[in-house]
C-alpha cells in the first residue's frame, strides 16, 4: 500500500527584541559598468546593466539613478516598454514588471519555466520573451501568466533577439532566424542566405527592411519578410555585431571590438563613427530623437550628432565590477574590471579616475607599501608614487598579474602561470620562481606571515619559507583546491575556496579543517582584529567573531550579493561588488549586533526556497539554525517516497547550504524537508530536464 504524504508548511519563529536595523550603503561610484540594454519611453531612458540593475535618466543621459527596488536579479539582459508598463528580462530572475518608471518592480514569472530571459518584444497586448534554452514564451496579460510558444523551435533554442513587424514576429537565435505569423503558435526557419548555425545577436526593422546582426558574419538584410537574406557588410571591419538601432534613415551597428558603425543607405556601405568612444566593445544601442546612446562593456556614451562624436554619460551609473580595493592613508582605491582604477578621498562620497599610464583597464590586484601604490593588471605590475595620478610599468610587461602582497621590504606578484615574482627594490628588478614545474596554475592570492609566504592557487595552497625561492604544497584536509583568497591572523590561516567555503589551519598549512561556512563560493576574505569576513559569489558577506567556528550573514541593505573584494580602514569596511560598485558599513554596526544578538544573527529556524527553481540538473538548498541542533534534510517525490538524504548530522548554528543533483531523477515536482529539533518545514521544487 502506498502512503501519500501530506506536507504542512510550518515555520517556527522565536521572539527577538525590536531594534533599529543597520545596513550596507552604496558609495557614490565609481561610475561606469557594462550597459547591455536600453528602453525609451517619452522623456525616460532606461539602461539595463550587467550586475547593477536598471538605471533611469530623465535628462537625456546627463545623469542617472538606480531604480531597482524589487528587481529579483541585477543582470538585466533586455528591456521593453508598453504604455506605462516597463518590463525587464533578467539572468535567472525571469521577467519583472514596473508600472511606475522603475520605482518598484514585481516578478511576473507564472508559467515561465526558464527564467534566464535574453530578449523581449511587445506587440499590442502580446509580450514575447526569448529565453536561454527554452525558446519563446507569450503573455497576453502583462506578464501575469506565460505560455510556451515553441512549435517549430527546438527544445534548446537560445533566443537572443526578437523583433516585430505588423503580424510578423522574428526570433534571432543560436541557430539562425525563425518567423511566426500567428503570434508564436508556430515558427518556421527563414535562413535562406544564412547558414543554419548563424548566431543572430540583434534584429532591427525599418519599414519593409529587416536587419540581422550576427556573430562572425556581420549584418544581413531582408526586404521580403525573411524569405531571403543578403550580407551587407561593405566597410564593416568587425563582423561581430551585438546591437542594431535605427533612427530615420540612419542605421547603427554596435560591434564587439570595433565600436559603432553607421549606414545611411540601408547597409549598402558602413562607416566607423567612434570619435570619443573610449570603449569599442559595444553591447547595446538606442536612439531617441536627436540622441544616440551606446552601451559598452565599460560604460555608456552619448552622441547628439549621429555618431560623429561621443561623450561618456555615466554619472550615476554604478554598475562597475570592483575586483580589488586597498586603503592608503585617507585614500581609498578601487581597481575595476574594464574601467581602470578610481580614487576616493572621502570614503566613497566621490571618486576620480586614477589610471593615467596604465596599459590595460583590467585591474586584478592592488597593494600599498609606504607611499608606493602597486597595481597588478593584464600587462604586468605598475607603480604610482602620487596616489594614482600617474603610473609607471615595472618591467613585467605582458605578464598577467592576479595577486600582490607586501612583506617588509619585499613585494611579491603572482601570475596566471604559477610564477611568483619577488622584488626588494619596489619593482625596479625581479627574481622569479615557479610554484609548479609540471602544471600551469593560477596564483590567485598571496599572503605573508613572518618568514612564511602562502600562495592560494587553483591547485590548492603552497608554502614558501625562503621568500618564494621554493614551494611546497600544503593541502592536507583541503577538500576544495580552488583557493581564491587567503587571510592570516596570528596562528590562524584562512583559505577561501570557490565551492568549498572557508578552511582554517593552525599549523602553517600542515593540515586544514573546514569551517561551518561550507559549500559556498568564497572570493574574498578580510580580517579586522578577531573578526573575519568572507565575501561570496551571490550570497553576500558572512561574519565570524570566533575565527571561523560559526558564521552569520550580514547583508542588510544590499541590493548586490556578488562580493569580489574587501578593504578595512579600522572603523569602516568597504566591499567591492561584481557589477554594482563599492559599498560601505561601519564595523561597529555588525560587531555590536552580533554580540547583542540582533536580527542579523540567526534568531529563528528557516528553510529557504531552492535556487535555481525550476532547475536542471542541480540546485542548492539553504537553511538557518539559531543554535546547534541535530538536523535532517531530505528530498521526496510527489508520492512521499524519499529520494535523497542531504544531511543527517548535528550542525552548528548559522547558515548552511547543500547542493542537490537530480541527474538520476525524472522531471517533475519534488519536496525537500528540514527537521531540526522541534522545527519542521517543507518546500516544493521543480525539476525540468
N, C-alpha and C positions, 0 to 999 in steps of 0.2 A: 504494500500500500504506500502510495506517495504521500508525503506530508507537505502541504502547501504552507510556506512561511508567510505570516502577516507581519510586515515591518512597521513599527511605530517610530515616528521621528521625534525623539525626545532630547531636549537639551537641558542639562542641569546647570544652573548659574549660581555662583556664590557671591554674597554681598561684598562689595568693596566701597569704601568711603568715596564720596564725591570730591573731586578736586579739579583744579584748572589744568587742562591738558596742554602740555607744551609740545612744540613740534619743530620740524625742519623748515627752513625758509630758503627759497631760491635766491641767489645773489643776482644782481642786475647785469648778467653777462657771463662769460664773453658772448658777443653777438656772432651769429652765423649758424651754420649747420647744413645738413642735407635736406634740401627742399625738393620733394618728389611729386607734388600735385598742386593744382590750383582750381579755384572756382570763383566766378564773378557773379555778383548779384547786386545790380544797381551800383551804388557807390561803395559797396562792401566787397573787398577782395580777401579771399581765404587762401591760406597756404598750408598744405599738409606736409609734415616733416617726418623724417626717419628717426623717431625717438623722442621728439619734443612735442608731438601732438599737432593741434591746429592753431594757427595764428590768424588774427584779423587786422586788416588795415582799412581805415575809413578815409584815408587821405592819400590815396594812390601810391602807397608804399613808403611814404615818408617815415612812418613809424608803425610798429606792430605791437599787438598784445596777445598773450596766450589766452585761448578760450577752450579749456579742456575739462571743465567740471563734469564728471560723469562719463568721460570718454574711457572705454574699457581697455584700450591699447593705444599707446602713443606713437606707434609706427603706422602712419596714415598713408596708404598707397594711393588712394583715389578720393576725389570729392565731386559731388554733383548737387545742383540746385534745382528745385521745383517750387516756384512761388515763394512761400515763406518757409519751406522745408529745406534744410541743408542735410545732406547725407554724407557720411564718411565711411569708406571701406578700409578696414584695418587688417594688420597682420595678427591673426589668431584672436581677434576680438570681434570679428564679424562686422555687421553694419550698425552704425549709431546714427540717431536722428536728433537734430536740433531744430526747434521751431522758433528760437529767439536769437538767431545770429551767433550761435556758438556759446551763449551764456551758460547753457546747460545741455547735456546730452543724455539720451536714453538708448540702450541697446535694443535693437529690433531684429532679433535673430530666430524667431519661431519658424521652424521648418527649414532653416538654413543649416544643412548638415556639414558644410565646410565653412569655417569661419576665418579663412585666410582669403580675404576679398581683394582682388587686384584691379578690378575695373567696375565702373558704374555708368549707366546711361539711362536717361529718362525720356519717355515719350508720352505726353498727356498724363494719365493716371498710372501708366505702367512704368515700373522701375526694374531694371535688369542689373543683376550682379554677376560678374565674372569671377570665378574662384580659381585657386591654385590646385587644380587636380580633380575638380568635380563639375566642371562645365559651368552652365549658366542657370541662374535662379530668377524667378519672376515674382514680383509683388504688385498687386493691384490695389493695395490699401495702405500705402505709405509705410511699408515695411512691417505692418502688424503681423503678416504671415507671408511665407515664401514657398514656392513650389519649384522643383527642379524641372527645367525645360531643355532636355538634352537629347531628344531623339535625333539621331544623325551625328551626334558628337560622341567621341569615345569616352569611356569612364574616367580616363586620366587626363582629359584635355585641360591644359592650363590656359585660362582665358586672360590675356594680358591687356586687351583693349577692346572697347565697344564703341560703336557709332551708329546713329540712326538717321535715316533719310526717308521721310514720309512713312510708308509701311515697310520699308526695308531695314532690317537690323543686321549689322555686320559685326562679327566677332573675330578679332585678331588673336590667334592662339599660338601655342608652341608647335602646331602642325599646320600652319597656313591660315587661310581666311575662310570663314563659314558665313552663309547668308540664310536668314529666316525671313519669310514674307508673311508669316502668320503668328506674330508675337511669340516666337520661340517654340511653338508647338513642334516644329520640325526644322532641321538645319541641313543645308547642302554645302559641300565644299565648293568654293569658287576660286580655283587656284591656277586657271589657265594662264601661263606666263610666269607663274611662280613655281617653285618646287614644293612637293608635299611637305617637306620638312622645314620650310621657311618659317623662322620665328618672327611673328609680327608684333612689334612692341608698341606701335601707335597707329591711330587712324584719325583722319580728318576729312570732312566733306564740305565742298563748296559748289553749290548748285548741283549739276549732274556729274561733277568730278569727285572721285573718291581717291584719297591719297593714303598709302600704307607705308609706314616707316618700319624697316626690318633690321634684324641683327645680321650683319655681314653681307647684306645685299642692297643697301641703300633704300631709295624711295621708288615706289611703284604707283602708277596712275591707271585708274579705270574710269571710263566715261560711259560704260554700259552696265551699271549695277553689278560689277564684279564678274561679268561673263569672261572678260579677258583683261590682262594686266600688262603694262609696258614699263620697263625700267626707265626712270627719268633722273639720271644722275650726273649729267654733264656739269662739271665744276664742283661737284660734291666730292671733296677729297677724303671724307670719312664716311664709310657706308654702314656704321653702327648708329642707326637713327632711333633714339629713345623717345623723342617728343616731336609733335607737329602742332602748329597753330595757324589759323587763317584770319586775316583782317583785310576785308575787301579783296583786292587783287594781290595782296602780299601773302606769301606762304613762307612760314618759318620752319626750319628743321633744326632740332637740337641733337647734337651728336655726342657720342661717348669718347671724347678726347680731342675734338677739334672745334668745339664751340658751336655757334649758331650760324646757319646759312639762310639766305633769303632768295626767293624766286619771285619775280614779278610777271612771269609768263607761264604759269601753271606747270612749273617744273621743267620746262624746256632747258633752262640753264639756272645755275645757282652761283651765288657769290658769298664768301665768308663775310660776316658782319660781327667782328669781335673786338672792335676798339674799346678798351676799358674793361673788357670781360676778363678778369684775372683768373677765373676758373673756367676751363673749357670742357669740363665734364658735366654736360647738361642733362638733367633728369626730367624737367618739366618746362612747358611754355604756356603762356596765356596772353591774350590781348584784350584791352579794354579801351575803346575809343582811340585816343592817340597814344595810349600807353602799352608797352610791351614788357612782359616780365619773363625772366629766365631763372628757373630754379636749378641750382647746381649742387654738386656734392658738398661744396663748402660755402654755401650762402646763396643769397638772392640778389639779382641785378635788375635794373630798370632802364628802359630806353624810351625816350619821348620822340625819337626821330626814325622810327622803323629800323632800329638796329644799327644806325650809323655810328652811334656811340652808346656806351653803357656805363652806369654808375652803380656801385654797391648800395643796396637799400635794405640793410639788415637790422636797423635799430629796433630793438625789442624782441627780435627772434633769438631765442636762447636754446637752440637745439644742438649746440656744439657737443661733439664727443670729446670728453675730457679724459685723456689717457694717463696723465700724471700731474701731481700737484707737489709744490715744495714751498716752504716759507724761509725767507732770508731777512732777518730783522723785521721791519714793518712792511716788507714786500711779500705779496702772495703771487706766485707764478703758476699759471695753468698751461700745460702742454696739451695740445689737441691733435686729433686725427684729421688732418687736412687743412687746418687753418693756422698752424704755427703756434707761437707762444704769446700769451697775454699776461699783463701785469696789473695788479691792483694794489694801491697803497692805502685803501680804506676798507679792508675786509670785504671786498666784493661789491661795494656800492657802485663803483665804476671801474672800467677796465680800459687799458690801452694796448694796442698791438706792440709786441716786442720781439720781432722776428727778423729785423734787418740783418742780412748777411747769411741767414740760413739757406741752404741749397735745396731743402725739401720741407714741406709743411707738415709731414707726419712725424710727430714727436712722441717717442715711447718712454723716455725717462728723463728726469731732472735730478741734479744733486748740487749741494752747496758746500763749499769749503772756504771759510772766511769771506772775503769779498768776491770770490770766484763762483760763478754760476755755470754749471755744465749741462749740456743737453745731448741726449742720445737720439739720433734720428736715422732715417734711411739715408746713409751717406756718411756716417761716422759720428765723431764726438766734436761738439762745438763749445767754445768758451766765450763768456761775456764777463767783462770786468766793470761794466757800467749799468748793472741792473737791467740787462736785456736791450739796451738802446742799440747795441751792435754786437755781432757775433763773428768769431774767427774760427776757421777749421783747425783741428788738432791732429793732422797727419794720419787719420784713419779713413781716408777717402774711400768711398764705395762699400764700407762695412755697414751692416745692418745692426745697429746697436739697440738691444732690447732692455738692458739694465745697467744701472750705475750705482756705485756706492763709494763713500769716502771713509777711510780708516786712518786716523792720524794724518800723516803726510802722504799716504798712498791713495791714489784714485784707481778704481777698478771699473772696467767696462766689459760686459758680456754681450756676445753677438748670437746670431741665429745658426751658427755652425759649430757651436761648442767651444769657441775660443774665449778665453778671459785675458784681457789686456791690463797691464799694470803700468802706472806712471808715478814717478816720485817727484816730478817737477811740473805739476799742473798741466800735463798733457803735451809738454814740449817733445818728449820722447816716450816710447813704449817698449815693454817686453811682453811676450805672449806665450801662453801655454794652453794646449788643448785639453779639455776635460776628458774627452774620449777620442782615441785614435781610430776606433773601428766604426763608430756610429756618428752621424751628423745629428747633433742635439741642439735645441734652442735654450740658451741661458736666459730665462725669463725673470729671474730675480737674484739679487746678491745681498748678503748681509754679513757684517763683520762683528766679532766679539773677541777682544784681546788679540791673540795670535791666530785665532780660528776664523777662516773665511768660508762661508757657506754659499753654494750656488743651487738655486732651485731651477730644475730643467724639466723637459717633457720625458725624461728618463729617471726622474727622482731627484734626490738631494745628494750633492757631492761636497766633500770637505777637503780644504787645504790648510795645512798647518805651517806652510812655508811661503806665505804671501802669493799663492797662485802658481808656484813653480810646478807642483804636482798635486794630483787629486785622487780621492778615494770615494767610491760610492758608499753612502751610509743610509740604507733603505730598509733595514730590518724592522718589520712591523708596519711599514708604509704600504698599505694595500692599494693606494692610488698614486701613480708615479708622475702624474701631470701636475707639477708644482708650479703654481703661478706667483706665489708670494711667500715671503719669509719675514719673521719678526723675532727679535731677541730681547729678553728681559732677564738679567742676572743669569740664573741657572736654567731658565726655560728657553727653549727654541720652538717656535711655532711654524708650521708649514701649511699654507692654504692650497688646497688642491681643487682641480676642476672636476667635479663629480663625486669627490670623496669627502668633502668638508675639511675640517681643521684637524691636524695631528700635532702632538706635543712630544718633545723629547727633553729629558732632564739630564742626559749624559752625553751632550755634544753630538747627538745624532747616532750614537751607537745603537739605540733602539727607539722606536716610536710607538705611541699608542693613540688611538682615535679618541677625540673628544666627543661630547654629546652632540656637537654640531656636525652631523654626518650626512652623507649623501647629497651634499649641496655643492654648487659651483662657486667656489671662493676665488675671487680675482684679486683681492687686496686685503692687507692686514695693517693695523696700526695699534701702537701701544701708547698709553698715557698713564704713567705710574703703574698701578696694578690693574688697570682697566685695559682690556683687549677688545678691539673692534674688528669685525670681519665684514667685508663688503662682498656681496654675492651677485651673481647674474640672475636678475629677475625676481629676487626675494628680499632685496633691501639690505639693511645693516643689522647686524647682531652684536650684542654686547655681553662680555663676560667680565665679572668683577672678581672672579676667583681663578684666574689663569686657565680658563677653558673647561673647568669642571662642569659648569652649567652656563646656559646662554638664554638671553631673551631678545626678541625682535624689537628694535627701536625705530619704527618707521612712521610715526605720527607726522602728518603733514606732507609726506612725499607724494608727488604725482609720478615719480620715477622710482624704479626699484632695481635698475641695472647699474650696479656700482663698480666703477673702474679704479678709483684711487682715493687716497686719504691724505690729509695734512693736518697736523695739530700744532697750535701755537701756545699751548699752556692753558688757555681758558676756553678756546673755541675749537671745534673740529670742523673741517671742511671736507666735503665729499665731491668727487668728480664723477658725473653720471654719463652713461652711454646715451648720447643723443639728447641730453637735457641739461647741459651746463653745470654750474657749480652751486652747491647747496651748503648751508652752514647751520650750526646749532651750538649753543653753549654746553660745555661738558657738564656743568653743574646740574642742568635740567635732567640729564639721563642718569648720572651717578646718584644724585639725591633721590630720584624717583625709584631707582632700584632698591636703595636702602630703605625707603619708606613704603615699598610695595605698592607702587602706583598702578594705573590702568595699563601701563606698558608691560608690567610684569604679568606673566600668565596668572590671571586671577580665577580662571574657570576652565573646565574641560571644554574642548571644542573639536569638531571634525570638519575640515574644510572640503569644499567641492573639489573633486579631482581636476587636474589641468594637464593637457587639454581635455575637453569633453565636448563633443564626441572625440574618440581617439583611435589611432591605428599605427602601430600595434601596441604602443606603450604610453603610459600616463604616470602621473605622480599623485600620491595621496599624502596629505599633511594633517597632523592633529597636534593639539596642545594639552599638556598635563600641568596643572598648577602645583603638583607635588609628585614625588616618586611613587609610582604605582606599578603593579603587575598589569600589563596591557596585552590585549589580543586584537589584532587587526586581520579580518578575514574577508574573503570575497565569495559571493554566492551567485548562482544563476537565478533565473526568474522563478524556478520551481523550489528554490530554497536549498539546493544542493551546494555544499561547499566546494569551490574550485581552486582555492588558494589560501594559504596562511602566510601573511606577510611578516607578522611579528607575533611572538608569544614569549614574552620575557618581562622582567622588571626593568623599567626605564626611569631615567632621571626626569625631574621637572623640566619644562621648556618645550620648545617646538621640535617636532620630529617629522621627517619626511621619508617616504618609502616609494620606490618605483614599482610599477606593476606592468608586466608584459603579457598581453593577451594573445601572443602569436599562435598558441595551440588551441585557441577557443574559436567558437563560431561567432559570427556577428550577432549582436542583439543587446538586450538590456541586462545589466548586472547590478548587484548591490554590494556595497562594502560596509562593514560594521566594525566599530571600535567598542571594546568593553574594557573599562579600567576602573577598578573598584566598583562603586555603585552606578557609575556612569555608562550608559549605553546609547549609541547613536548610529543611525544608518543613513546612507545616501545612495542615490541612483547614479549610474554612469552608463554610457552608450558606447559600444564597440562597433565601429564601422570599417569593414575591410574594403 
